[in-house]
């Protein structure tokens, strides 16, 4: 499921559960998108640390994997930011 669909689904569930009117939709979506972005950043940071530990013998490989993780992180965050 795409990030946009996940954010929209979570927003709709919150509006439904809290009986909010839809005028709060944008604020709720922004909060959820920000939480998702922070989660992505923290997860990638943890993954990069693990790569550096596991691939310490092969620094070139560790560097390549870290670069790829950073690229994917930037793509995800760009997509989330463009949604709202």
C-alpha positions as CSV (number, residue, x, y, z in Angstrom):
1,X,0.0,0.0,0.0
2,X,1.4,3.4,-0.9
3,X,2.3,6.0,1.7
4,X,-0.6,8.2,0.5
5,X,-3.1,5.5,0.9
6,X,-1.8,4.6,4.3
7,X,-2.0,8.2,5.5
8,X,-5.5,8.6,4.0
9,X,-6.7,5.4,5.6
10,X,-5.4,6.3,9.0
11,X,-6.9,9.8,8.7
12,X,-10.3,8.4,7.8
13,X,-10.1,5.9,10.7
14,X,-9.2,8.7,13.2
15,X,-12.0,10.9,11.9
16,X,-14.5,8.0,12.2
17,X,-13.4,6.9,15.7
18,X,-13.3,10.4,17.1
19,X,-16.4,11.6,15.3
20,X,-14.5,14.6,14.0
21,X,-15.8,16.6,11.1
22,X,-13.9,16.5,7.9
23,X,-12.6,20.0,8.4
24,X,-9.9,18.5,10.6
25,X,-8.8,16.1,7.8
26,X,-5.8,18.1,6.6
27,X,-4.4,18.7,10.1
28,X,-4.8,15.0,10.9
29,X,-3.1,14.0,7.6
30,X,-0.2,16.3,8.3
31,X,0.4,14.9,11.7
32,X,0.3,11.3,10.4
33,X,2.6,12.1,7.5
34,X,5.1,13.7,9.9
35,X,5.0,10.7,12.1
36,X,5.6,8.4,9.1
37,X,8.5,10.6,8.0
38,X,10.1,10.5,11.4
39,X,9.6,6.7,11.6
40,X,11.3,6.3,8.2
41,X,14.3,8.4,9.3
42,X,14.7,6.5,12.6
43,X,14.4,3.1,10.9
44,X,17.0,4.0,8.2
45,X,19.3,5.3,10.9
46,X,19.0,2.0,12.7
47,X,19.5,0.1,9.4
48,X,22.6,2.1,8.6
49,X,24.1,1.3,12.0
50,X,23.4,-2.4,11.4
51,X,25.0,-2.3,8.0
52,X,28.1,-0.7,9.3
53,X,28.4,-3.3,12.1
54,X,27.7,-6.3,9.8
55,X,29.8,-5.1,6.9
56,X,32.7,-3.6,8.9
57,X,35.1,-5.9,7.1
58,X,34.0,-4.6,3.7
59,X,33.7,-0.8,4.0
60,X,33.0,-0.4,0.3
61,X,29.9,-2.6,0.6
62,X,28.7,-0.9,3.8
63,X,29.1,2.4,2.1
64,X,27.1,1.3,-1.0
65,X,24.3,-0.1,1.1
66,X,24.2,3.0,3.3
67,X,24.0,5.2,0.2
68,X,21.1,3.1,-1.2
69,X,19.2,3.3,2.1
70,X,19.7,7.1,2.1
71,X,18.4,7.3,-1.5
72,X,15.3,5.3,-0.6
73,X,14.7,7.4,2.5
74,X,14.8,10.6,0.4
75,X,12.4,9.2,-2.1
76,X,9.9,8.1,0.5
77,X,10.1,11.5,2.3
78,X,9.7,13.4,-1.0
79,X,6.6,11.4,-1.8
80,X,5.1,12.1,1.6
81,X,5.8,15.8,1.4
82,X,4.3,16.0,-2.1
83,X,1.1,14.5,-0.9
84,X,0.2,17.4,1.4
